[in-house]
């Protein structure tokens, strides 16, 4: 009789705990295993992206430019761009080509229009620019001069540029050309709205280049010039301006609002609205500014 009771209790316990284990497995363990199997199946089903066939060569050309072979990098990048017109790396390649081209604007070895000039007594950047049909700020930039002072016998490279700017309102881009050849492309942060229908390109020119410190206009060579604000005025009442990016508000943040023991965070400052005209980053405008002059032609698409 005692054996029967023991056996009955054992079977009853097995039934109770076995059922609990079964339902626990079904509720908690099995779904997790199924999720893991589904995740593994999804990973296995995800196709591995095909590497861009030009990625390795582009990296080699970037290394070539970084190593100082700018002419070799430029020529290779031109070929790469022609050979990979649909590549997702095309924008990166054009940026690399632009940087190489810009460097070669100031090197006699890469630009036949660049000459070498020896400073003589009485010379100044303005006088040299006048004699060589260049501009003083361009000569300063080409020779990486920190000021405007010169020394007799100093060797200067003198670029002679024939630049042209193309503004594309739809693509929001500014393209710099020299003697009709692509130099570099810049992204516009903002521009006047493009027309809804196709219209002929507008041909205009640079009316003036202005540098200001506060409310005062300053000339190249003035001690306030390096920190001045720049603007390029176009014929037709438009302009090319530069802004710091991102355009964050300069207003101080609102004080934290206290509610009991919890503090509500201050609202994030809203970006300031961009000015009108064709807007570049400030660094891009400063790069372009010495490369153009009054009457430099502009094509607006």
Residue, then its C-alpha position, 0 to 999 in steps of 0.5 A: x500500500x505504501x509503495x502504491x502511495x509513493x508511486x502515485x505521488x511520484x507520478x503526480x509530481x512528475x505530471x505537475x512539474x513536467x507540465x510546468x516545464x513544458x509550458x515554460x519551454x513553450x512560453x519562454x525558451x522556444x520563442x527565443x530560439x525561433x527568433x535566433x533562428x530567424x535572425x540567422x536565416x535573415x543574415x544568411x539571406x542578406x546579399x553581401x554588397x559587391x565591392x566597387x571595382x574602382x575602390x582600390x584604384x581610387x584609394x591608390x590615387x588618393x595615396x599618390x596625391x597625399x605622397x606628393x605626386x599631384x600630377x600623376x594623381x590628377x591624370x589618374x583621377x581624370x581617367x578614373x572618372x571617365x571610366x566609372x561614370x556611374x560609381x557611387x564613389x564618383x563624388x569623392x573622386x571629383x573632390x580629389x581631382x578638385x584638390x589636385x587641380x587647385x594645387x597645380x594652379x600654383x605649380x610651374x610643373x603642373x601649369x604652363x601659365x605659372x611663371x617664376x618671378x624674382x623680387x627686385x628693389x621697390x617691388x610690392x605684391x600690388x606692383x608685381x600683380x600689375x606688371x604680371x596681370x595677376x592679383x596681389x592676393x592670388x600671388x600671396x596665396x600661391x606662395x603661402x605668404x603670411x603677410x605682404x612683405x617681400x625681400x629682394x631676390x625672393x622667388x615667387x610663383x605668379x599664376x595667370x588665371x582665366x577663371x570662369x564660374x558656373x552656378x547650377x541652381x538645380x544641382x546647387x553647385x558652383x564649378x570653377x574653371x580655368x581656361x575652360x577646364x574643370x578645376x573644382x566643384x563646390x556645394x552651394x548651401x543655398x541658392x535662388x530657386x531654379x525656374x520650373x521650366x528649362x530656360x537658357x543659361x544666364x551670362x553675367x560677370x563679377x561686378x566687385x569683390x568686397x571685404x568688410x570689417x564691421x561696417x568698414x570696407x577694407x582693402x587687401x593689405x590692411x591689417x584687418x583684411x585677414x579676418x574680414x567678411x567677404x562677398x562677391x557681387x554679381x552684375x544683376x543684383x545677386x551675390x556669392x556669400x559665405x557662412x560658417x557651417x552649421x549656421x547655429x544660433x548665437x543666442x544663449x540657451x534658455x534657462x532650465x525650467x525646474x519642476x519639482x525635482x525634475x529639470x526640463x532641458x533647455x530647447x535646442x537653438x534653431x539654426x539661423x536662416x541662410x542669407x539670400x544669393x548663392x551661399x557657400x561655406x565660409x572656407x569655400x568662399x575664402x578659397x575662391x575669393x583670390x582666384x576671381x577678379x572683377x569682370x570674371x565671367x559667370x554662367x548661371x544655369 
